[in-house]
Amino acid sequence: MVDDDPTVLDTLQAILLNEGYEVLTAADGQEGWAVLSEQTVDLVVTDEKMPRMKGHELAKRIKAVLPTLPIVMLTGVADPPVTGPPPLVERVVSKPFDFADFVAVIRKLLAQH
């Protein structure tokens, strides 16, 4: 989970922990990339608008080395720069969003992975 807003990060982490998922967090794209360099993960959730490295930039780096790793992008931007081919992310979730819908997206992508 990569987001520069600590409230969003803490809230989504708590929701996913409550669903039984293990959650690693990072405060921006560079920190997220560092975490991925040290840990194996099954899915990445990233915000688009962050300092130091935008979500789409993080997605490009991830897909270059882990092309099958599912990525969910959270965004308030009407048209985030995530199209392909191949697409950079498997799912774009627009803010604000329903937490139950968010969990359903995560569950579905992990089941497919």
HELIX and SHEET records of a PDB file:
HELIX    1   1 PRO A    6  ASN A   18  1                                  13    
HELIX    2   2 GLY A   29  GLU A   38  1                                  10    
HELIX    3   3 GLY A   55  VAL A   65  1                                  11    
HELIX    4   4 PHE A   99  GLN A  112  1                                  14    
SHEET    1   A 3 VAL A  44  ASP A  47  0                                        
SHEET    2   A 3 ILE A  71  THR A  75  1                                        
SHEET    3   A 3 ARG A  91  SER A  94  1                                        
END                                                                             
